[in-house]
Amino acid sequence: QVRLVESGGGLVQAGGSLRLSCAASGRTFSSYAMGWFRQPPGKEREFVAGISRSGGTTGYADSVKGRTTISRNNGKNTVYLQLNSLKPEDTAVYYCAGRIASNDDFYYTIGALYSHWGQGTHVTVSS
C-alpha cells in the first residue's frame, strides 16, 4: 500500500510559479506510475500530467503543456509538479495519484485507473 501526501500549494499571482510535491509512503514507490490531476471550482477532475515508473515517459494535458513539468525521485519516494506561467484558470485543487504499473513505458490519463490518491493541495492564481 502507498499513502500519498501532497504539499506546495498556495496563493500566487498570475505569471508566477509553484512546485507541488507528493510524498509517498511504502517501499514500492518505484513500481508505481504516477499522475497529477486537478479539480477547478465547480468543475470535474481533469488530468494534468503523468509519469512512468522510472520517469522515462511523461505526458501532459494540452492546457498545461509547455508550462508544466512532472518529475520524480524514486530515492525520495516523491513526485513533483512544477507549474510555471500560472494563469487564473489553473486555480484548482491538485491531486496526485498512483497505481502499480507492469510496464515502465506507461502513464495513465484516466483517473479511474489509479488506485491511490492524495488528499489534495489548493492552488489559487490571482489575476
Solvent accessible surface area in square Angstrom, and as a share of the most:
residue,aa,sasa,rsa
1,Q,184,0.82
2,V,9,0.05
3,R,171,0.62
4,L,7,0.04
5,V,56,0.32
6,E,7,0.03
7,S,60,0.39
8,G,37,0.36
9,G,30,0.29
10,G,30,0.29
11,L,134,0.67
12,V,23,0.13
13,Q,137,0.61
14,A,49,0.38
15,G,56,0.53
16,G,22,0.21
17,S,58,0.37
18,L,34,0.17
19,R,136,0.50
20,L,0,0.00
21,S,25,0.16
22,C,0,0.00
23,A,51,0.40
24,A,11,0.09
25,S,54,0.35
26,G,37,0.36
27,R,241,0.88
28,T,65,0.38
29,F,2,0.01
30,S,61,0.40
31,S,40,0.25
32,Y,6,0.02
33,A,0,0.00
34,M,0,0.00
35,G,0,0.00
36,W,0,0.00
37,F,4,0.02
38,R,12,0.04
39,Q,73,0.32
40,P,14,0.09
41,P,101,0.64
42,G,92,0.88
43,K,136,0.58
44,E,149,0.67
45,R,109,0.40
46,E,66,0.30
47,F,33,0.14
48,V,1,0.00
49,A,0,0.00
50,G,0,0.00
51,I,3,0.01
52,S,0,0.00
53,R,66,0.24
54,S,71,0.46
55,G,25,0.24
56,G,70,0.67
57,T,42,0.25
58,T,55,0.32
59,G,7,0.07
60,Y,52,0.20
61,A,22,0.17
62,D,122,0.63
63,S,64,0.41
64,V,2,0.01
65,K,119,0.50
66,G,80,0.77
67,R,35,0.13
68,T,10,0.06
69,T,72,0.42
70,I,5,0.03
71,S,47,0.30
72,R,31,0.11
73,N,57,0.29
74,N,49,0.25
75,G,77,0.74
76,K,140,0.59
77,N,39,0.20
78,T,14,0.08
79,V,0,0.00
80,Y,32,0.12
81,L,0,0.00
82,Q,55,0.24
83,L,3,0.02
84,N,56,0.29
85,S,60,0.39
86,L,3,0.02
87,K,85,0.36
88,P,57,0.36
89,E,114,0.51
90,D,1,0.01
91,T,29,0.17
92,A,4,0.03
93,V,29,0.17
94,Y,0,0.00
95,Y,47,0.18
96,C,0,0.00
97,A,0,0.00
98,G,0,0.00
99,R,66,0.24
100,I,101,0.51
101,A,1,0.01
102,S,111,0.72
103,N,60,0.31
104,D,48,0.25
105,D,94,0.48
106,F,101,0.42
107,Y,66,0.25
108,Y,33,0.12
109,T,67,0.39
110,I,103,0.52
111,G,10,0.09
112,A,91,0.71
113,L,78,0.39
114,Y,12,0.05
115,S,77,0.50
116,H,31,0.14
117,W,76,0.27
118,G,11,0.10
119,Q,113,0.50
120,G,11,0.11
121,T,15,0.09
122,H,126,0.56
123,V,1,0.01
124,T,61,0.36
125,V,8,0.04
126,S,40,0.26
127,S,130,0.84
